[in-house]
Amino acid sequence: MKAIRIHENGGPEVLRYEDCELPPPAAGEARVRHTAIAINFSDVNVRRGGFYIANPQRYPLILGNEAAGVVTALGTGATGVAAGDRVAYVGTGGPFYEATGSYADERNVPARCLLKLPEGSSEPLAAALLLKGLTAAMVINRVYTPKPGDTLLIHAASSGVGLLLTQWSKHLGATVIGTVGSPEKARIARAHGCDHTILYRETNFVEAVKKIVPRGVSAVFDGVGKDTFMASIDCVRRFGMLVNYGNASGHVPPVDLLLLAKKGSLSVSRPAFSTYIEEPGEFQSASSELFDLVRRGVLKVEISRSYPLSDAAQAHRDLESRKYAGSLILVP
Ligand SMILES: NC(=O)c1ccc[n+]([C@@H]2O[C@H](COP(=O)([O-])OP(=O)(O)OC[C@H]3O[C@@H](n4cnc5c(N)ncnc54)[C@H](OP(=O)(O)O)[C@@H]3O)[C@@H](O)[C@H]2O)c1
């Protein structure tokens, strides 16, 4: 099979398109021929040097944690799926950022980690939606559920997760203020329901938010991290909530709890999507909710660009240069 492997950490240039051996599926595994592979920001973090890796990386390693495709073979005792089933997975059951291997034509995956795709849901849609949608679902269902009367601040509102949070929050009746990196991203965020956009690379977003909602927003959903989180504290109303779900610009520095008291008795949450689907059956039920929201037109999944698997390095360059909105995928 062909795969994108790294032999060392570094920039996009360390991604190599190589021939590799794939053993037959082991007991309990299914072989999946990938037809759409998700690109996630975490892939960049793994490539750069294991932002999240507790154990040292072993090279060469195939990047990626999420893909969709078709089951082609089963190991002994693999149940729940059959050859020919269209499936998707997000992680393979172990520590998420360590069990990589989806940037490849094919992969053996524990059958219990596979989700059968509903009729009418394409494989590219599943690859573009699942991890990002589960993250949005976790924020909205478990951390802060927007409601009519709320005004929210969503950073990088046109990002993969940001667009889903924006649409879902609007559906629940909230007003959404979104920060965005360019006028084109502002247009896309507005087309997905964002009420106000702020070009936060050139405008002081705290002042801009205060002009729209002087008392402050009910909650901030922040996947940018280092460059936005601390200033966001000044955008929140009393007893409001700050959710930091990602670190696209780097990690947030340690937060002084007393500062939260001084700034209006605020709450802070730093959730990880893997917690959201950790119990048996939760991946299936949470994914069903997402596909249902897509089917009902509540969530529109924006695939800005598909790249051949061999062009993964270009896809990483584009992701890091913040060029596109929505999701990017690789196609073997
Ligand atoms: N907690 C979890 O379990 C979980 C799950 C999924 C994702 N995440 C994390 O959430 C974050 C967002 O994910 P995503 O899929 O929405 O990412 P994405 O589509 O790649 O978008 C990231 C956006 O962040 C903004 N940004 C600001 N500073 C940046 C920088 N220095 N480098 C790159 N982008 C920067 C850019 O938007 P503008 O151009 O508009 O500024 C960019 O488009 C990532 O850090 C990801 O790892 C966490």
The ligand as a Gaussian input file, in Angstrom:
#p B3LYP/6-31G(d) Opt

LIG

0 1
 N      -10.376000      19.410000      22.241000
 C      -10.455000      18.501000      21.291000
 O      -10.743000      17.342000      21.523000
 C      -10.209000      18.924000      19.877000
 C      -10.818000      18.236000      18.829000
 C      -10.653000      18.719000      17.524000
 C       -9.833000      19.821000      17.287000
 N       -9.193000      20.407000      18.330000
 C       -8.309000      21.558000      18.136000
 O       -9.123000      22.695000      17.844000
 C       -8.391000      23.602000      17.039000
 C       -9.226000      23.966000      15.835000
 O       -9.500000      22.798000      15.072000
 P      -10.097000      22.930000      13.594000
 O      -10.299000      21.591000      13.062000
 O      -11.229000      23.882000      13.610000
 O       -8.827000      23.613000      12.888000
 P       -8.681000      24.336000      11.494000
 O       -9.887000      24.118000      10.644000
 O       -7.346000      24.008000      10.967000
 O       -8.707000      25.886000      11.884000
 C       -7.804000      26.476000      12.743000
 C       -7.996000      27.995000      12.588000
 O       -7.384000      28.635000      13.664000
 C       -7.015000      29.934000      13.261000
 N       -5.635000      30.197000      13.697000
 C       -5.284000      31.166000      14.546000
 N       -3.968000      31.155000      14.752000
 C       -3.461000      30.151000      14.007000
 C       -2.147000      29.661000      13.802000
 N       -1.075000      30.200000      14.424000
 N       -1.975000      28.618000      12.959000
 C       -3.029000      28.081000      12.342000
 N       -4.306000      28.493000      12.505000
 C       -4.525000      29.530000      13.335000
 C       -7.178000      30.016000      11.746000
 O       -8.367000      30.729000      11.450000
 P       -8.320000      32.287000      11.049000
 O       -7.555000      32.386000       9.761000
 O       -9.743000      32.659000      10.903000
 O       -7.603000      32.981000      12.157000
 C       -7.348000      28.560000      11.349000
 O       -8.106000      28.434000      10.171000
 C       -7.064000      22.900000      16.699000
 O       -6.090000      23.344000      17.592000
 C       -7.373000      21.434000      16.954000
 O       -6.221000      20.683000      17.264000
 C       -9.380000      19.976000      19.613000

